[in-house]
Structures are given as C-alpha cells and as structure tokens.
C-alpha cells in the first residue's frame, strides 16, 4: 500500500471526510475495546497484539504503523531515548498505572492515527493531565485559525505546558513532531511493514518530505526550520503529549485544514466526551 501525503494545498472532499471520520472512529473503537480488557499483569506487548488482532478480526489488515502500548512511566516516555524503545515492551500493568494505546490502521484506503490515554483504576496526576489537555486542543485550533506557522503553534503548546507545570513529551518523538500529515491510501497486493511502519507509507512520507524541502515545507510538524509556514490544507494527525511526575497523557486526532480555516474532524471522540462529562472547558 502507498499513501499520498500531500505537501501542497489538497482540500478533502465531503466523501473523503466521511471516510477519514469512519477510520478514526474505528481506530478509537479498537483502543477502547482493548482498554476494557486490561488487567494487572498484562504487558505492553500483549496489549499491542490485542489491538492488532482486534483490527484484523474486523476485516482490516493494513497499517500506517502497528500498534504501540506504553504503561507506567513509559507513558511519559521515560527511558525512551532511542527509537526502538518506543516499541511495546514487557512492562506489566498494575493497579493505578496509566497507559497509552496508539494505533494507526488504514480503513477502506483512509488513514487514521489515534492515541488513547487511560488508567487501571485511579491516578490523580493522570486525571489532571487529561483535563488540561483540553486547553491544548483549543489552543492549537485557535492558533492555526489565526494564521500561525507550524513552529509558532508548537511553541505556543510548549508555553502553555510550562504554564501548567508540565513537560512537553512529544519532543521525544522521532523528529520531535507534534503532528504529521496523512493522505489517502491506494491498495497494493500486500502491506509489508518494517520496524513497525508500513514500508510504502514510510517511503511515501519520506519522498513527500524531499519534494517539499525546496519550498521549506514538510509533512512533519515540529519546531524545525521547515515548520516556518502555516500547515497546508489537508488532514493532520495532531498529538500533543504532556508529562508530569513520571505520568504521561496525550490525545491524537485528525485536524482538517482548508483554505477557509481549520476544525477538528470529529467532536464525538473518547477524550472529548470525557471533557464534556467532567465539565472541562
């Protein structure tokens, strides 16, 4: 499978938006279903395998990247200094321990990339982090609609995290990204993966980065020198990730950017429902 990751203006059609919305809800359904089965002693690798099995059982076997699972202080990316350490480990879940489930299946050619934060029992630090992520969701949308560059949005998130007393943990991701552009997938005879990522999707992403470089653009959104322009129209998987006292929390969802402005693709996702239920502005 290959994925077109545009680096110029490519506004999605209403049909495309419906497809991406279905794909995103499917991915979150997977994470919620697996989260409901977690219990003490389950390892990150077992949780990741369960997500992969759930997706396969529902008729999907193609991926932007294979599932990730992080438990305990690994939710804050502690000790994750090298890329291979992002992959699921034998860390076992325990009562009161936070977890993050992240998966990116491709459904009917539409790519979704989601992050689901939860806890086995209660964790007051995690609950506060989850509540305060709502401000980041609002801030990102406000700054994009104000015409800010990718780098300016990134730094605004940094500033807000610091005001809240938190650490920016998405800076620990490869290339320090807070978001990446996604596109429609065209089917191939097989979907090979390497190092947890679809070979075709990764190659296309890299080609798009090379093509965009002369225009000082990139399908990877960080605070680097190619993030000095506003994000181009299209769909972006955005994932602010906060850390505090060895606990991490994130959401990841699709932001739609058009020539007229930006909006979140779906207002009926688990973290949004949680904020609504808790009265978090």
N, C-alpha and C positions, 0 to 999 in steps of 0.2 A: 504494500500500500504506500502511496505517496500522498503527501499533504501539501496543498498550496498554501504557503504562508506569505501573503502579500505584504509588500513594504511600500506600496503606493495606495492612493485612495481606492478602496474597494468596499462600497457600502452593501451590506447584506440585503437580500430581498425579504419580503414577508414570509415566503416559503422557507428561506434559509433560517430566519429567526425561529420559526416553529421547530425546525429540525434541531437547532442548537439547544433550544429550551427542552425538548424531549430528551436529548442526550444528557444534558446537565441533570435533569431530574432523575434519569436512570442511574447515573453515577452516584448521586446522593442517596437514592434508594438502596443501592448496594452498600454504601458505607453505614447507613442506619441499620440495615438488616444484620450486618456483621457485628456492629457495635452492640446490638441487643443480645448477641450470643457470648460476648466476652465475659470471662470469669477468672478468678485468681489462678495463676499458673499458666495461662495461655501466653504463648510467646509472640513476639512481633512477626516472626516468620509464619507461624500458624495463622495469625490474623490476615496477613497478606495473601497467603494461599487461599483462605476462605473467601476473600474478595475476588480473587481470580476465578475460583470455582463458581461463585455466585453469578458473575458476569457470563461465564461460559455456559452455565445452566440456563441462562435466559437468552441464549442464541447469539451472543456476541463474542468474538474471539480475536478482535483486532484492538490495538492499543497505541496511544501516543506514548505512554510509559506504563510499565507494570506497576501494581500497587505497592505503596510504601506503608509502613506502620511504625510509629515511634511511641514508646512508653516511658513514663517517669521523666527523669531529667533529659532524656533524649528528645522530648517534645520541645525543649529549649535549645536543642542541637548542641548539648554539652558533649564534648569529646568527638564531635563530628567535624574534624578539621580536614579530612581527606574525602574525596568524592565517594569512594567505595563504602565509607562508613555511613552514608545515607541509607544504604540498603537495609532491609529488615534484619534484625539480629536475634539472638536467643534470649534477649531481655524478657523476663516474665512479668506479667501484670500482677499487681497486688491491690488490696483494698485501699481506696483513697488516692490511687495513682492516676494521673492524667494520661490520655492517649490522643494521638492524631492519626487518622486514616486518610490516605491520599490516593486517589486512583484517577486514571485518565483513559477510559475506553472510547472507542470510536463506534458510534451507532448510526447505521444507515449512511455512512460517509461523513457524519458530523462529529467533531471532536469536542469532548468535554474534559475538563481538568478541575477536580474539586478537592477541597480539604475539609475534613470533618473533625472537630475537636470535641472530646467528651471525657468522662471520668468514671472510674469504677467506684461508685459511692460518691462522697462529697469531698471537695477540696476548695477552700475559701479563696485561695490565691487564684486558682484557675477560674472560679466564678467571676472574680473581679476582672481578670484579663478578658474573659469572654464578653462581659458587659461593656468594657471600654473599647473593644474593637468596633463597636457601633459608631463611635466618633470617627474612626479611620475610614469607614465605608462612606460616611457623609462627606468627610474632608476630601477624599480622592475625587468623588463626583463633582464637588464644588470647584476644586482647583482645575480639573480638566475642562469644565464648562466655562471657566474664566479665561481659558486660553493658555494655561501654564504649560511649560515644557515638561517632558518626562522627568528630567532631572529636578526641576522645581517641585513637582509633585512628590518625588522621592524624598527630597529634603524636608518638605512640609510634614510628611509622615514621620520622619526622624525627629523633627522638632516636637510634634505632638506626643510621640512616645516618651521623649525626655521629660516633657511637662508632666506626663502621667507617672513618671518614675520607672519607666520600663526600658528594656533594651530592644533595639532593632535586631531581630534574629534572621530576617530574610537576607541580610547582608552576608550570612554564612552559606547561602545557596551558591551553586556554581554561577559565576559571573555576577554574583550579588544582585540577582534580579528580584524585582517586586512583581513583575508581570511579564508575560510573553504573548505574542500574537498567535492566534490559531486560525485555521482555514479548513476548507472542505477537503475530504479525502476521496481519492479515486481508487477503486478496487484493483488489486493485483491478485495473482494466483496464490500468494502466500503472504504472511505477515511476520517476517523474521525479526527477532529482537537481538540486541547486543547490549550488555551492561544495563539491562532493564528498559531500554528505549527502543522503539521501533526504528529499524535501520533506515527505511525510506523516509520516515518523518524527520529523523535527525539530520539526514543528508539534505533534505529539502530546506530545513531550518538554517543549516549552515550555508547553503547556496544563496538563500534569501539574504542572509547577513552580508555575504560577499557582494551581491548585486547592489545592496542598499548602501554599502560603505561610501562610495563616491558622493552620495547625497548626504552623508553624515547621519544616516538613519540606521536603525537596527530593529529586528523583530524581538529583541530582548530589551526590556525596560529596566534600566538601572540608573546610577548616577554618573555613568562614564561619559566620555567625550562624544559618543554617538547618541546621547539622550538629551541633546540641546535643542530639540524641536518638539512641538506638541505631538502626541501619538496620532498616527494616521488613522483615518476611518477604517473600520473593520471590527473584529471581535478580539478582545484581550482577556486572557485568564489572569486575574489580579489576585495576589495572595500576601497581604500584609501579615507578618508573623512577629508576635511580641513575646518577650521573655521576662521573667521576674522570679528571683529566688529559686532557680532551677526548675521552673514550670514554664511551659510554652503554650501558646494558643494562636490559632490562625483561622481564617476562612479563605476559601478560594472559589471564585465565581467569575462568570463572564460579564465583562463590561462592553456595551455596544457604543461605538463612536461613529457618528455621522457628520456630514458637513454642517448640520444644524445644531449639534450638541451631543451630549453623552447621556446614557442612562444604563442602569443595571438591567440585565436581560430578564430577571425573574425576581419578584418580590415575595415568592412563596417557597423559600428555602429554609432549612432547619435553623440556621443561626438567626435569620430574620424573624422567623416565628418565635424563637426563644426571646429575642429582644421585645417583641410585641407583647408576649405574655408577661414579661417582667416589667413592662412599662419603661423600657430603656429608650431614651430619645435618640 
